[in-house]
């Protein structure tokens, strides 16, 4: 039986406003009674992209820690980093605040590693790829698993989504998933914004995981564990 979490508050740090809308269905599905505090700074994503693939401006790590501190002062029970591109910020922030910090993609990577050895990583932002590959490798190492992964970038899909063309975004990704399914045992979608595709993935050749379902299921479990202590 699910515990009542109406006395809990989740603080979510966004690097782009796109993730606020993308996660709403998962908030309603997994933690509808939880109080939510969104904190968004679009300059983080902008500057991550400007810095180029594999480079995160140091100021963005500083901003995350500052926002985490702000949310701690506001009294949240758990902080969630909703950005994939600089997921390392969660690790840097943990020693600096007293509130637990979760990262949206970590549960998805752990689930994929349990599923099989050959994993497909599908992304729509080039800047996300190094961070997502690193997180996948960390999950595999901690699980004691040897993995192989193939990364596919569909940057045109993100461009279409940014224009509000959700259907075109989905079509591009579905085609990529079909191709990637021939070479892998499961697929992870590297960004929360890609979770819009989830309802169309009921008959895929291999399991396709999104950070919306796995991430918010994990958030609920963390908050429920807090209730028992």
Secondary structure as UniProt FT lines:
FT   TURN            6..7
FT   STRAND          9..14
FT   HELIX           18..30
FT   TURN            32..33
FT   STRAND          35..40
FT   HELIX           42..51
FT   TURN            53..54
FT   HELIX           58..74
FT   STRAND          78..81
FT   TURN            85..87
FT   HELIX           88..94
FT   TURN            95..96
FT   STRAND          100..103
FT   TURN            104..105
FT   HELIX           106..115
FT   STRAND          118..123
FT   HELIX           126..143
FT   STRAND          148..153
FT   HELIX           155..162
FT   TURN            163..164
FT   HELIX           166..181
FT   TURN            182..183
FT   STRAND          186..189
FT   HELIX           192..200
FT   TURN            202..203
FT   STRAND          207..209
FT   HELIX           211..228
//
